[in-house]
Amino acid sequence: MAVGTLEGKVALVTGGSRGIGRAVAQRLARDGAAVAVAYARDEAAAAETVERVSKDGGRAFALRAELGRHGDAARLWAAFDAAAGEHAPGGRLDIIVNNAGIGRSAPLASLSEDGFDEVFAVNVRAPFFIVQQGLSRLRDGGRIVNISSGAARLAMPEIIAYGATKGALDTFTLNLAKELGPRGITVNSVAPGIIDTDVNAGWLRGNPQAEAHAASLAALGRVGRPEDVADVVAFLASDDARWVTGRVVDATGGSGL
């Protein structure tokens, strides 16, 4: 995909301060989009993402919006609207990437009701209402990309609630694609496998055995990188993917084949 394919477009990436979200923000900006980097708490990390985009010649701006509480979508869009005059003229946008999520949950026997509610609030409820309240801002012909997980199709009892949230997100994707098709808006999920991010750093980095095991799960024989996922998102955000909607695109490197 040529650099500049998203020139003049505006994108929102939730959880854009690090990991996959940061890689997505950088890639979309490199392709020409002005990117709103939404983050929950880590202002320094969000500022670093914006700085990296700027050094690459792109445009980005940070929005603080902690997800997982009632009213979170409204607060996010209020922050977006406040920044729109400078960064998104008219308050309109072209791309929503629902990337923010909690990547953990306890097994069935030890999962508390509060833990269950938290992971569903961030991973399912927040994207639902971000889209619901963002549709008046999203242009016809726009793109919605939801970051799912290979855990939605593989049995992983140790993170049962997390996997369930991603299954719900894929169902959301399917129904949104049907709902928004008449407006020319495509909606797709991207499902990563094990990715070398800060979330997995504690057990993966500096542990040759863990890394070797994680790599062995993928048909391509290595651990995924954030850029591997970001490039798939960039395709789905581009005009090249105009005839793809309602799909879950596997980005696990062939895990579980």
C-alpha positions as CSV (number, residue, x, y, z in Angstrom):
1,M,0.0,0.0,0.0
2,A,1.4,3.3,-1.0
3,V,2.2,6.0,1.5
4,G,-0.5,8.7,1.3
5,T,-3.5,6.5,0.6
6,L,-5.3,8.0,3.6
7,E,-4.3,11.6,2.9
8,G,-7.0,14.0,4.2
9,K,-8.7,11.4,6.4
10,V,-9.1,11.5,10.2
11,A,-8.8,8.3,12.3
12,L,-9.5,7.5,16.0
13,V,-7.5,4.8,17.6
14,T,-8.5,3.8,21.1
15,G,-5.7,2.4,23.3
16,G,-3.3,4.2,21.0
17,S,-0.6,5.0,23.5
18,R,1.3,1.7,23.3
19,G,1.5,-1.8,21.8
20,I,-0.8,-2.6,18.9
21,G,-2.6,0.7,19.2
22,R,0.6,2.7,18.9
23,A,1.7,0.7,15.9
24,V,-1.8,1.3,14.3
25,A,-1.6,5.0,15.0
26,Q,1.8,5.3,13.5
27,R,0.9,3.3,10.4
28,L,-2.3,5.2,9.7
29,A,-0.5,8.5,10.1
30,R,2.3,7.3,7.8
31,D,-0.4,6.6,5.2
32,G,-1.6,10.2,5.6
33,A,-4.4,10.2,8.2
34,A,-4.6,12.6,11.1
35,V,-4.8,10.3,14.1
36,A,-6.6,10.8,17.4
37,V,-4.7,8.8,19.9
38,A,-7.1,7.9,22.7
39,Y,-5.6,6.8,26.0
40,A,-6.8,6.0,29.5
41,R,-4.2,7.0,32.0
42,D,-0.7,7.1,30.6
43,E,-0.4,10.6,29.3
44,A,3.4,10.3,28.8
45,A,3.0,7.2,26.6
46,A,0.3,8.9,24.5
47,A,2.6,11.9,24.1
48,E,5.4,9.6,23.0
49,T,3.1,8.1,20.3
50,V,2.2,11.6,19.1
51,E,5.9,12.5,19.1
52,R,6.8,9.4,17.1
53,V,4.2,10.2,14.5
54,S,5.4,13.8,14.3
55,K,9.0,12.7,13.8
56,D,7.8,10.5,10.9
57,G,6.2,13.5,9.3
58,G,2.6,12.6,10.3
59,R,-0.1,14.2,12.3
60,A,-1.6,13.0,15.6
61,F,-3.2,14.3,18.7
62,A,-3.9,12.7,22.1
63,L,-7.3,12.4,23.7
64,R,-7.7,11.2,27.3
65,A,-10.7,9.0,27.8
66,E,-10.7,6.2,30.4
67,L,-13.0,3.4,29.3
68,G,-15.0,0.9,31.3
69,R,-17.3,3.3,33.1
70,H,-20.8,4.5,32.2
71,G,-20.5,7.6,30.1
72,D,-17.0,6.8,28.8
73,A,-18.0,7.0,25.1
74,A,-19.6,10.4,25.7
75,R,-16.5,11.7,27.4
76,L,-14.3,10.4,24.6
77,W,-16.4,12.1,21.9
78,A,-16.5,15.3,24.0
79,A,-12.7,15.3,24.0
80,F,-12.6,14.6,20.2
81,D,-15.1,17.5,19.5
82,A,-12.9,19.8,21.6
83,A,-9.9,19.0,19.5
84,A,-11.8,18.9,16.2
85,G,-11.3,22.6,15.4
86,E,-7.6,22.2,15.1
87,H,-7.2,18.6,14.0
88,A,-10.5,17.4,12.5
89,P,-12.3,20.3,10.7
90,G,-16.0,19.9,11.0
91,G,-15.7,17.3,13.7
92,R,-16.0,14.5,11.1
93,L,-13.8,11.4,10.9
94,D,-13.3,8.5,8.5
95,I,-11.9,5.6,10.5
96,I,-12.6,4.2,14.0
97,V,-10.2,1.5,15.4
98,N,-11.6,0.0,18.6
99,N,-8.3,-1.3,19.9
100,A,-8.4,-0.6,23.7
101,G,-9.1,-3.6,25.8
102,I,-8.3,-5.6,28.9
103,G,-6.1,-8.5,27.8
104,R,-6.6,-10.6,30.9
105,S,-9.2,-12.5,32.9
106,A,-9.2,-15.3,35.5
107,P,-10.3,-18.9,34.9
108,L,-13.9,-19.9,35.5
109,A,-13.4,-21.1,39.1
110,S,-11.7,-17.8,40.3
111,L,-13.3,-15.1,38.1
112,S,-15.2,-12.6,40.3
113,E,-18.3,-10.8,39.2
114,D,-16.4,-7.5,39.3
115,G,-13.6,-9.0,37.1
116,F,-16.2,-10.2,34.7
117,D,-18.0,-6.8,34.6
118,E,-14.7,-5.0,34.1
119,V,-13.5,-7.0,31.1
120,F,-16.9,-6.8,29.4
121,A,-17.2,-3.1,30.1
122,V,-13.9,-2.2,28.4
123,N,-13.8,-4.8,25.6
124,V,-17.5,-4.9,24.6
125,R,-19.6,-2.1,26.1
126,A,-17.1,0.7,25.3
127,P,-16.7,-0.2,21.6
128,F,-20.5,-0.5,21.3
129,F,-21.3,3.0,22.5
130,I,-18.2,4.6,20.9
131,V,-19.6,3.4,17.6
132,Q,-23.2,4.3,18.5
133,Q,-22.3,7.8,19.5
134,G,-19.7,8.2,16.7
135,L,-21.9,7.4,13.8
136,S,-23.1,11.0,13.4
137,R,-19.4,12.0,13.0
138,L,-18.3,9.1,10.8
139,R,-18.5,9.9,7.1
140,D,-20.3,7.7,4.6
141,G,-17.7,5.3,3.1
142,G,-15.9,5.2,6.4
143,R,-14.2,2.3,8.1
144,I,-14.6,0.6,11.5
145,V,-12.0,-1.9,12.6
146,N,-12.4,-3.8,15.8
147,I,-9.4,-5.5,17.3
148,S,-10.5,-9.0,18.3
149,S,-8.3,-12.0,19.2
150,G,-7.5,-15.5,18.2
151,A,-8.9,-16.4,21.6
152,A,-12.4,-16.0,20.2
153,R,-12.0,-19.2,18.1
154,L,-9.6,-21.2,20.3
155,A,-10.5,-22.8,23.6
156,M,-8.4,-21.0,26.2
157,P,-10.1,-21.7,29.6
158,E,-7.5,-19.7,31.5
159,I,-8.8,-16.5,29.9
160,I,-12.4,-17.6,29.4
161,A,-14.1,-14.2,29.9
162,Y,-11.6,-12.4,27.7
163,G,-12.2,-14.9,24.9
164,A,-16.0,-14.4,25.4
165,T,-15.6,-10.6,25.0
166,K,-13.8,-11.0,21.7
167,G,-16.5,-13.4,20.5
168,A,-19.0,-10.7,21.3
169,L,-17.0,-8.1,19.5
170,D,-16.9,-10.3,16.4
171,T,-20.7,-10.6,16.5
172,F,-20.9,-6.8,16.9
173,T,-18.7,-6.5,13.8
174,L,-21.0,-8.8,11.8
175,N,-24.2,-6.9,12.7
176,L,-22.6,-3.5,12.2
177,A,-21.5,-4.5,8.7
178,K,-25.1,-5.2,7.8
179,E,-26.4,-2.1,9.5
180,L,-24.0,0.3,8.0
181,G,-23.6,-1.2,4.6
182,P,-26.1,1.2,3.0
183,R,-23.8,4.0,4.0
184,G,-20.8,2.4,2.3
185,I,-19.1,1.9,5.7
186,T,-17.2,-1.3,6.1
187,V,-16.8,-3.0,9.5
188,N,-14.2,-5.8,10.1
189,S,-12.4,-7.5,13.0
190,V,-8.7,-8.2,13.1
191,A,-7.8,-11.2,15.4
192,P,-4.2,-11.2,16.6
193,G,-2.5,-14.1,18.3
194,I,0.4,-13.7,20.8
195,I,2.0,-10.3,20.1
196,D,5.2,-9.0,21.7
197,T,3.8,-6.0,23.6
198,D,4.1,-4.6,27.1
199,V,1.0,-6.6,28.1
200,N,2.9,-9.9,27.4
201,A,6.3,-8.6,28.4
202,G,6.2,-10.1,32.0
203,W,6.1,-13.7,30.8
204,L,7.5,-13.4,27.3
205,R,10.5,-11.1,27.1
206,G,13.8,-12.4,28.4
207,N,12.3,-15.9,28.7
208,P,13.7,-18.0,25.8
209,Q,11.5,-21.0,26.7
210,A,8.3,-18.9,26.8
211,E,9.3,-17.2,23.5
212,A,10.1,-20.5,21.8
213,H,6.7,-22.0,23.0
214,A,4.8,-18.9,21.8
215,A,6.6,-19.1,18.4
216,S,5.8,-22.8,18.0
217,L,2.1,-22.1,18.2
218,A,2.2,-20.1,15.0
219,A,2.5,-21.8,11.6
220,L,4.9,-19.0,10.6
221,G,7.2,-19.9,13.5
222,R,7.6,-16.6,15.4
223,V,6.0,-14.3,17.9
224,G,3.9,-11.6,16.3
225,R,4.9,-7.9,16.4
226,P,2.5,-4.9,16.7
227,E,3.4,-3.9,13.1
228,D,2.1,-7.3,11.8
229,V,-1.3,-6.3,13.1
230,A,-1.1,-2.6,12.2
231,D,-0.4,-3.4,8.5
232,V,-3.6,-5.5,8.4
233,V,-5.6,-2.7,10.0
234,A,-4.1,-0.2,7.5
235,F,-5.3,-2.4,4.6
236,L,-8.9,-2.6,6.0
237,A,-8.8,1.2,6.6
238,S,-7.9,1.8,3.0
239,D,-9.9,1.9,-0.3
240,D,-8.2,-1.4,-1.2
241,A,-10.6,-3.1,1.2
242,R,-13.7,-1.4,0.0
243,W,-15.3,-4.8,-0.8
244,V,-14.5,-6.5,2.5
245,T,-17.0,-6.2,5.3
246,G,-18.4,-8.3,8.2
247,R,-15.2,-10.4,8.3
248,V,-12.8,-11.5,11.0
249,V,-9.3,-11.3,9.5
250,D,-7.0,-13.8,11.3
251,A,-3.7,-12.2,12.2
252,T,-2.3,-15.0,14.4
253,G,0.4,-16.1,12.0
254,G,-1.5,-19.4,11.6
255,S,-2.0,-20.3,15.2
256,G,-4.1,-23.4,15.9
257,L,-4.0,-24.7,12.3
